[in-house]
């Protein structure tokens, strides 16, 4: 399912290939929703692992 598309017509690789700063707003919204459940996003870990995930998907 490497080339599976989401509703926006993008693959998983497309989603993690953009610089973190370009998609930080998405994480901010997700973080706000998760905060209501007592969870907190680790932005530094997300920034560090997104390129690794992109490499695995390539």
C-alpha positions in Angstrom: 0.0 0.0 0.0 3.0 2.2 -0.5 1.2 4.4 -3.0 -2.1 4.5 -1.2 -3.6 8.0 -1.3 -5.4 9.9 1.4 -8.5 12.1 0.9 -6.2 14.9 -0.2 -4.7 12.7 -2.9 -1.3 12.4 -1.2 0.8 9.4 -0.2 2.4 8.9 3.2 5.7 9.9 1.7 4.1 13.2 0.4 2.9 13.8 3.9 6.3 13.6 5.6 8.4 15.1 2.9 7.5 18.7 3.6 9.6 20.6 6.1 8.2 20.5 9.6 7.7 24.3 9.7 5.4 23.9 6.7 3.1 21.5 8.5 3.5 22.7 12.1 0.0 24.1 12.0 -1.4 20.6 11.5 0.5 19.3 14.5 -0.7 22.3 16.5 -4.3 21.4 15.8 -3.7 17.8 16.6 -1.8 18.7 19.8 -4.7 20.9 20.9 -7.2 18.0 20.4 -4.9 15.6 22.2 -4.3 18.0 25.1 -8.0 17.6 26.0 -7.1 13.9 26.6 -4.1 14.8 28.7 -1.6 14.0 25.9 1.2 16.3 24.7 3.1 16.1 21.4 6.9 16.0 21.4 7.7 18.5 18.6 11.4 17.9 18.8 10.9 14.2 18.3 8.5 14.8 15.5 10.9 17.1 13.7 13.7 14.6 14.2 11.8 11.5 13.0 9.9 12.9 10.0 13.0 12.7 7.7 13.7 9.1 8.9 10.1 8.1 8.1 10.5 9.7 4.7 13.6 7.6 4.0 11.9 4.4 5.1 9.0 5.1 2.7 11.4 5.8 -0.2 
